[in-house]
Amino acid sequence: MLAALRRVAGMAVTLVVASFIIFAAMYAAPGDPVTFLIGNPENLTPERIAAVRAEYHLDQPLLVQYWLWLSGALGGDLGTSFQYHQPVADIMASRMPATLALVAYAAVLFTVVGIGLGVWAAVRRGRATDSAIVGATTLAASFPSFVVGILLVSFFSVQLGWFPVTGAGDGFLDGLHHLTLPAIALSVGALAIVSRVTRQSMVEQFDSEHVEAARSTGMGGAAVVVRHVLRNAWGPIVTMVALVIASLLAGTVVVESVFGISGIGSLLVDAINTHDFPVVQAVLLYMVVAYMIVTTVVDLLLPLLDPRIGNRVKTS
Amino acid sequence: MTTPTRSRGAILAIATAGALLLTGCTAGDPAPSATPAMDLPFGPSTPAARGPVEQVTWMLPAEPATFDFDIDSGAAENTVFANVCERLMAVQPDLTTVPHLAESAEWVDATHVVFTIRDGVTFHDGSPMTAADVLWSMQRHAADGADESDEYANVVAMEQTGDREITVTMAQRDAIFIQAMAGNGGMVLNPRVVEAQGDAYGSPGTPDACSGPYTLGEWKPGTSLTIEKAEHYWDASREVLADEIVFRWADQSAVVNALTAGEADGSYLDSPASAIPLQSVDSVSLAQGPSTNAWVLLATERGPLADERIRQALSLALDRTGIATAAFGGLAQPWKTPIGSGAWGYEAEAFQAAYEELEGAPASPSADDLAAAKALIEEAGAPDEPIVVASDGGSVRNVVSNALVAAAQSIGLEAEIVTIPSAQYGDFYSDDAVRGQADLFSDEYYISKNDPVGFYKNGASTATVNFVGFSDPEYDALVKEAFAATDDAERADLAIELQRRWVEATPWIPVAQSPSTLALRSDLTGVPSSAAYLYYPWAADLGTAQG
C-alpha cells in the first residue's frame, strides 16, 4: 500500500517536472506564436502585436505563464488551442482514437509475428531457418517506417487498390481495412527487435540447467519449449514489447502523415509548426503519461509471469 | 468514387511523393522535377457540367479550425464555407465582384455607401434575412480584434436607414470597401443562431448561421466534414448540382495519393508543385486559373539593398524561368509584378496590356539585361558585405535562394544563403531581429481582394511590410488617390501607375506567380479553376461532364 502511494507520488512529481521542462523548452524555442495568431502580415502592427500578446498572456514571465497553465491543468482545463480555438481536451479526444487504434493494431502484429519468428528461430537455432529469420528481420529493421509506408501505399493501395490511401476509417472493420498498411509500416522495425529479443532470451534458457534437467526426464521438444523455455524467457520479451509500444505511442508522426491519418502525431507536428503552445504541451504530456502507464503495467505484469521476480521484491 | 486506377502514372506519383518525404520536405514543397511541363488549361473555370452528382469526396490541405470567421480563417475554412455562407457581394469565377445579398451597393456621396438588402433571402433555419441581421453581422465583423475588422478601418458609422437599407459612413472614400464585402467581412450571419451557440459557435457540433446553397452536415473532428445541399435554398433560380460533399484533409503527398488512387474526387492544391506527379494520371484532370498569389523576394531594412539600384540589378539578373521549372515543374509562371493576375478583378485588359509593357523583371535575363544590371552595380558601387538571402531549407525557397545567389554572382556581386528554421520563418514579418539576419527573404504572398490597389498600398512609406524603407511622396499620394477612386477605369489607371513605380523601385523582387491549381476526377467538371473557390459556392457548379 505504502509502495503504491510512493509510486503514485513519484509519478505526480515526474509529471510536474516534465510539464515544466516542456513548457520552458517551448518558451525558449525560436519562433513567435503572435505571427500565426495574427496571420495577415499587413496587420502586424506593434499595437496589434502587443494586444494579442496580452490576450494570450504571452507578455508574462515564464513562471507566471507556467503557473497559469498549471493551475488550469490541475482543475482539469488543459487550455484552448491557439489554432483551433477549441478546448485542447476536445481536440486530443478527437485525435486519440486513431493513434491508439493504430498503435494497438501494430502492437498485435509485431508481438504475435515477432515472438512467433523469435521462437521459431530459437528452436531451429544454428540452422538455415534461423539465419533466414535473423537476416530478414535485420534487413527489415534497417528500413525507416516511412519508406515502408510509401512502398506499401504505392503497391497495395495505388497500384492494386486493395487498401485505402488515407484516413483511419469508420467503425471496427473499416478501421482494420484502413489501418492495416500503416500498422504494418509501424511494426516492421519493432518486429525485428522483438524477434531478436525473443530468440536470444530463449536461447539462453535452452542452455540453462533446468531445461537440461527437463530434457533428461524424457520430456518432448514442444513441451520443453512451452513449459520451461518460453515461460522463463517471458521477462525480457514482455519488457521489450512494452518499451516498443511506449515508443510507438510517441512515434506515429511520420506514418500518420504518409497515410493521411489525423492522429496525435500529425497534431503534434502541426502544433509545433504553428506555435500552438497549449496543444504541444498537452500532446507531449500525453506521451510522458503513456510511457509511465506502459512501464507501470509491465512492472505489475512481470511478477505474475515469473513468480521469482515477485518473491525477490517481497524479500528485499 | 471511381475504382482505383492502375496506370504508370501511379508509380510516378508515388515516386515523387516519396522523394518528398525522403528529402524531409514539408507538404506542398515537392522536390524539384526535370519533367517538362505539360500545358494545362488556364482560365477562370472548367467547362460547365452537364449532369448532377450525388456524393463527392474533396481533399483539403488541413482540417478547418473554426467557422467563426471573426476569429480566424484560412484556405481550408474558406474552401468549405464559400458554399455555406453568403456575403453582401459575391466574387465570380472570373474574379469580378457582383451584388449578392445586397441588391446594390452605391456611393451616394464621397463618404456614404448605401447597401440595399435583397428581399426574400432566408437563412438555413428558415427565418428571413432582415436589414437588422445584416447590420448586426457587419458590426460583429467590425468589432475590435475581429479578424475582418481591418476591412472596416475607415468606417465611422453603420446605420439602418430604411426597411431594406444600410448606410455606411466612411471617414474617407475607400474604393475597396464594396469589394471587401464579397469577402468574409461581408458575410451575413443569422444572429439568432450565433447568439444561441454563444462561445461555442464555429466549433464542431454547432450549426452554421448562413443562407448559402449548402448547409453544414456532420463534422467529425479529425476525420471528415460534410456539407449537404440546402433543402430550401432561397434562390430557386440557382441550379445546385452536387448533393453532398465530404471533405477530408491530409498532407499534400497523401492528397496526391488519394487523387491518384481515385479515393478522392478533387482538390484545390496547396501549391502548383503538388500537381507535378498528377500530370500523368489519366483519371485526374488538372486546370489552373488566376490567383493573387506570387512568390517574391522581400528586401529587409538591413544592409546594401537600401540602394534601389542594387535591387534593380538583382531583379534584372534573376532567372525566373529557371525557378519556375526547377521549383514548380513549370506549373508556375515567371512574373514581373509582386502580385498574381488574379488581382485584376476589373479592367483586366488594361492591366494585361500594362503588364506586358513592364520592364526590369525579365523571365530569363538576356545579355542586355545583365549588362544593364552590371552598369547599375558600377554606378551604385558593389556592397562590401555579401548579400544574404534567407531560406528555410524547403525546396521552393532553396531554389529561389540559389537562383538569387546565381543572379548576384552573374553580375559580380557576392551572395550567400542563411537558413532559418521554418517554424521561425513567419517572424520575418513581425520581428526586426529576425529580419536583421538577411537582406532578402522569399515568400508566397497573396491578397484576399481582387484589386491591385489593395496590394500596392504596401509600397506606401507608412506600410507595415515596406521594410526596405521605400519612400516616395508621389507614390504615397497615388495610393490615397487610388483608394478614393470609386470609378473602376480611373482606379485601374492609378493602380497601373502604382504598379509601374513599384516594379521600377523594386522594394520586393517579383519572382513567379503561382496560379490556383485544381485537380479533379476526369469525368467531373464545372467548378472554377481560379482562386474564386475561396469565396464562391463552387460545389453548386460541380457535376458530371456527360449528362
Interface residues (C-beta under 8 A of the other chain):
Chain A: A29 P30 G31 D32 V34 T35 F36 I38 G39 N40 P41 E42 N43 L44 T45 I49 A51 E55 S81 Q83 Y84 H85 Q86 D90 I91 S94 R95 P97 A98 F146 V147 I150 V153 S154 S157 V158 Q159 L160 G161 P164 V165 T166 G167 A168 D170 V254 S257 V258 F259 G260 S262 G263 S266 D270 I272 N273 H275
Chain B: T3 P4 T5 R6 A10 I11 A13 I14 A15 A17 G18 L21 L22 T26 A27 A62 E63 A65 T66 D68 I71 D72 G74 G145 D147 D150 G202 S203 P204 K220 P221 G222 T223 S224 R248 W249 A250 D251 S253 A254 V255 N257 A258 T260 A261 G262 E263 A264 P421 S422 A423 Q424 G426 D427 Y429 S430 D431 N458 A463 T464 V465
